[in-house]
Amino acid sequence: MKKNFLIGVILFFAIWWVVAAVHLLDAFFLPGPIEVLIELFTLLANGSLNLDIYVTITRVGLAFLIATLIGVPLGLLLGASTKVYESFEFIIDFFRSLPATAIFPLFLLVFGIDDSSKIAVAAFGASLVIIFNTAKGVMNSKQSRHIAAKLMGASKLQIFKNITFWESLPQTFVGIRTSVSLALIVIIVTEMFIGTYAGLGRRIIDFQYIYNIKGLFAVILLTGIIGYAINMAIVLIEKKVIHWNGK
Amino acid sequence: MKNVIKVKNLSKSYDEKEILSNLSFCINEGDIVAIFGPNGCGKTTLLNILSGINEKTSGQVKIKTFDEKKFSYIFQNYRETLFPWRNNYENIAFPLHLGKIEEEEVRRKVVEMEEIFSFKANLGLYPYQLSGGQQQILAFMRALITEPSFLFIDEPFSALDYGNNLLMRTHLQKYYKKYKPTILAITHDIEEAVHLANKIIVLSKKPAGIVEIIENNAPYPRGTDFLNSKQFALTKKKVLLAFQNGAYS
């Protein structure tokens, strides 16, 4: 953990506390951090959020897994040929620019109203980010290593397997990190606005409807913590896998 | 001695700007040839044409028994040709692993390279954990592990301080005595050229033409005492004169 990590955490809660303490906003709609933390610990301790946490993390995990399994090979394939990538560039950029949740009705028609449509729409948005970044990683890989390997007698497949793939990894990880955040956002939004039996998004909207503001902020805070933890876990994996990056 | 590289009236232009002009020369099997000339005169372009990386505009290039697996090229930007995701052992062994040679034989060859180049760094580390000089030696070991018939080097010892530079000249000669490859080396260091080469091709400023090909037939291995010899001084003087004619004419 970085040395100055705690400063950020303290700053975050201090600003929140000051804003709440001076009643910059109506105290009913913005409770202080201590009250919210107490509410969060209560909700966690009595186990009432267990199912929501499990369901949301499972949905995000599945969406992210599907996005990676589709996005990385497809990105490698598209990036290997500039001509092929250029042919698909419009489609990728068009859907990447479009909020994934906007095309949710289409996914409802195809996948139905259960979990699969939520996971599919999140996987779709996340995979586009991975495809784009992986393909860029392949296309921007250093030519000097390709030429050197070619002169050593490496075949195209050997060059791709031993050099291009590795060269593209730093950019692929940029895509992976962005995509997991996107998957979490899409899952929470669909849980909030499309019917579901459980999930942190559903909890947020439920607490809002019944004016349980402390509960609402507690779940928002928990969602943020989960997103941050997932991001940090990927950073750790990234450091291990692409140990040479930036050296 | 048989000719293994024949170049006749070779020219190269980029966007109608002439880089190389009408070069003709022959190289014998087992020659160590230094290509010496002013900065930016097209030395790397010449080596890239001979190795097939760049196309020639006109002229003929004939290389006998030229086969990719018997050919190695150490680039000037050697750092960018090492593979940072593979450790030092895997970097050196890479050309042999491509050919699916048995691991025991690969290990034997890596140890031989370590001995020839007195490489002391940990092979389990990664290239980015080595000094610039060690990385350059790593590039040499990887290039020579296949026992190439032809070795092309662009600025062979550019990352080394003078002491290590002298040491590398000794190591390279040790390898040369054992395997006798034909070596073409671009250098801007006149001492390096006269110390190592038996033939020095002096190029003029752009568009580069051959000013003179100077023979330098002292026997190998040439130790540091050769640097104090009369022959060294005489050859160096000839190269310098040719260089001045080509660079300022």
Interface residues (C-beta under 8 A of the other chain):
Chain A: K142 S144 R145 I147 A148 A149 L151 M152 G153 A154 Q158 N162 I163 W166 L169 I242 H243 W244 K247
Chain B: S51 I53 E68 K69 F71 S72 Y73 F75 N77 E80 T81 F83 P84 W85 F94 P95 L98 G99 Y126 Y128 T146
